Amino acid sequence: MDIYVSLAEELMEALDRKKKGPPHEDMSAAMRGELAVLRLLSEEERALTAGEISRLLQMTTSRIAAVLGALEKKGLIVRSVDERDKRRVLVTPTERGLSLGRRKKQNLIHAISYTFEQIGEHDAREFVRLMKRVYDILPPPPPITLDDEQDEEQGGISRHE
């Protein structure tokens, strides 16, 4: 097996939130839809459309629609018709949504900083440096489909050396 494939599988296994217990819930929850949307809305400081949210978070529009529905039911966002363009629906966080998003972000920062403290400054700096480098070269995700034949027709990600 290619060493890079093996390392990628090892990293995915280590990051798989299904195999982690309760101590990792806040960290993995921050990566999921609802908190990602709340964080985005609180950082943008303007109303966004569902399409903009989908594009910025690189999530499917159907996933964003489900997340927005859940957030609206919880009273964390409000959807309203754009006064300038009645075809557009704007999404804004409520005060409760902003507050929750900020608290969850602080919890995540606390958990990460605690982890960094445990591994030491040198390793923490190296981890951040490597993650930034990986993020800079990571190819865009392929389209999400349920059809394996369509996936194969589009081709896989190739490694550039």
N, C-alpha and C positions, 0 to 999 in steps of 0.2 A: 504494500500500500504506500502511496506517495506520502512523504513525511508531512507535507502541508495539509493534506486531507485529514491525516491522523490528528494533527494539532488542532485543526478546525473542529473536528468531532469532539475532541477532548474539551475544548473551550465551550462548545455548545452544551455539553453534558454538565460542565461546572456551572453554567449560567441557567440551566433549565429550572425554572421556578417551581415546577411540579415536584421536583425532588427535594426541595428545600422546606424546612419547617417554618413555624411561625416567626422566628427572628428575622426572616428575609421578606416577610409579607409587605412591609412598607416600601422596600426598595423595588420589588417586582411590581407592586401596584402602581408605582410612579411611571412605569413603562407602559401600562395598559391605557386603554382609551379614555376613560372618564377623566382621570387626573392629567393626562397629557393634554386633553382639550382645555380643561380649566387652567392649566399652567400657561398654555398658549394664549388664551383669551386675556389672562391677567397681565401677560408680558406685552401684548400687542397694543394695549391702551386704545383700542378702537373696536367697533363691531366688525365681525367677519361673516362672510357667507359660508355655507356648508362646503361649497366647492373650494374656497380658499383654505379652510381648515383641512380638508382632505389632501390638498396639494402640499401644504406646509408640513403636515404630519406623515405624509406618504402612506395614508390609509385609504382603503376603498371608500367610495361615497356611500355604499350600503352600510358599511361599518360605522361611518360617521353619523349617518341617519339614526342608527340604533343607539349610539352613544348620546347623541343630542336628545333623543326621546327620553332616555333614562335620566339624563341631567335635568331636563325640563320637569319631569315628574317629581324629582327630588327638590325642585325649587332652586336649583343652582345656576340655571341660565334662563334667559327669556329670548324667544324668537319673535321678531316683529317685521312687518313689511317695510321695505325701504321707501321712504317718502318720495325720493327722486326717481325711483324705478320700481314700480309696483310688482314687477316680476321677481324681484330679488327679496330673499328673506335674510335678515341680519340676525346674528347671534351675539348676545352680550351676556356677561356673567352678572348674576345678582350680587349684592353685598355678601350674602352668605357663601356664594360660589367663590368670590374673590378671597374671602377669609379662609375657606377650606383649602383652596389652591395654595395660598401662601403658607399655611400651616404644614401641609403635606410636603411642600418644597423644603421648608426648614427641617422637618423630620428626616427627609432624605439626605440633606446636607449634613445633618448631625450623624446619621448612620455611616455615611461615606467618610466623614472626617474621623470618626471613631475607628473605622477600619484602617484608614491611612495611619493613624496613630499607632495601631497595633503592628503594622508592617514596617513602620519606620519611615523617616523622611526620604531617604535615598530611594527605597523601593516605591514609595508613593509617587515621587517625582518621575521616576522611570515609567511607572504604570501610566501616568497622565500623558507623558511624552509619547509613549507607544500608542495609546488610544487615540490621541490627536493624529498621529501619523496614519494609523489604520483608517480613521474616519476620512482623512484627506484622499486616500487612494481607493476606498471602497467603491465598487461600481454601483450604479443605481440598481435598485431591486427590479427583478423581472416582473412583468405583469402577473397579477394573481389570477389564476384560472383553476378550474376544477377538471379540466380536460387534459389528461396526460399527453395525448397525441398532439394537441396544440402546443403544449410546453416543449415537446421534442422538436416540433417544427420551428419554433422560435430560437432554438439552440440554447445551450447552457452558458454559464459564465466561463469565459476562458481566462486563464492566468497569463498575465504578460510578464515576461522575464526581462 
